[in-house]
């Protein structure tokens, strides 16, 4: 290494030694109105310079710059590079440059940057001088690790069109490391954190997050009283009332904001049109969405849910009911009028003895009393096949009526008496009458009457009510009677 190279290494060590001697402390990145002074040293990777072929060698220099804003800065630099070729001929480059820098990561300890600039590159080769314009681009990193002090690394490419004396275009690469010292700016005083320094802030105390203008005053682009940056709905129409987030109010929650709602106060759940007015397609006075019976016929009275009313509860809606006020429990026809199939004056549904024979007097239950004044009742219409205990089909109507009456008067016990005429022997008639009485009993049991309430007894021909010498008398004697036991 020649003496010149040793001198440059000594200068570089002197520049970097103070930086390496201190331990890290609080970083203070450059800001607007702050200045920066730097000294540096590095390595130059040199082009061919025609046939000269210089060695790559050390360089050193200094910078003076200022931050125009937290991101943009400008600087002037002076740099010296000296080298030799293999024959011992000398190359000296003196650079005077002006560069603009864009600095990333505002306020951070590590701040990378990009740079570009122009300058004068003064080149001397073998005592031939040439002063030529040059351009450079590069990138680097500042590391602020002491208050107002840090390290800086640069890498850049330098292009120079040498003049007529040398007639070469050269491209050199430079890598440098140096120390930077800043003063005059320091951390900006910005009490409300809006990015505008306090001494320039005309609206101190701006809420954090609000977007401000260059004077530090909050912006409100839609004029709703909620600052931009805090406004969750930044395009609210003029004059629309908003909530604390800046979003239009919808007081009745119908999906139409208040400033467009022509029908404020719509009940919750109602379907509305684009003006916020409730829809009622069937015109029953209950809005769609709440109406659980959409499509109700016009003018039909409805309840609060929009369903047709049925005041008498007969299953026929009021607007179709021709007999409104029907007693509850009555069976009705399609027009809502009570049905009375047996014509006893008591409607089906309430009639506990349906099928009462026409003309029979009935009580409030719709049942014909079995016993009115007499303790016995002849069961008219109950007949049997000849000389048999088998009931004739036409007997069932009378016996069904008897069963209904017995169900209505559950406290009554009866004796079923079987009687015959005098045809045949006494023993045969007694046995036949007993079987006939039992046949009637069994039928009533099949209709739900408790067997404990029924006593079947045959009397044969022993209790005639007619003359056995005549056909009419014998017919009267063949009978079944009920006798009340209690």
Secondary structure, DSSP 8 states (H G I E B T S, - for coil): --HHHHHHHHHHHHHHHHHHHS---------TT-EEEEEEEEEEE---TTTT----EEEEEEEEEEESSSSEEEEEEEEEEEEE-TT--EEEEEEEEEEEEEE-STT-SEEEEEEEEEEEEEEEETTEEEEEEEEEEEEEEEEEEETTEEEEEEEEEEEEE--TTT--EEEEEEEEEEEEEEES--S---TT-SSS-GGG-SSTT--TT--B-TTS-B--TT-SSS-TTT-SSTT--TT--B-TTS-B--TT-SSS-GGG-SSTT--TT--B-TTS-B--TT-SSS-TTT-SSTT--TT--B-TTS-B--TT-SSS-GGG-SSTT--TT--B-TTS-B--TT-SSS-TTT-TTTT--TT----TTS---S-SSSSEEE-TT--BSTTS--B-TTHHHHHHHHHHHHHHSTT--EEEEEE--SSS-HHHHHHHHHHHHHHHHHHHHHTT--GGGEEEEE-TTTT-SS-TTSHHHHHHHSEEEEEE--
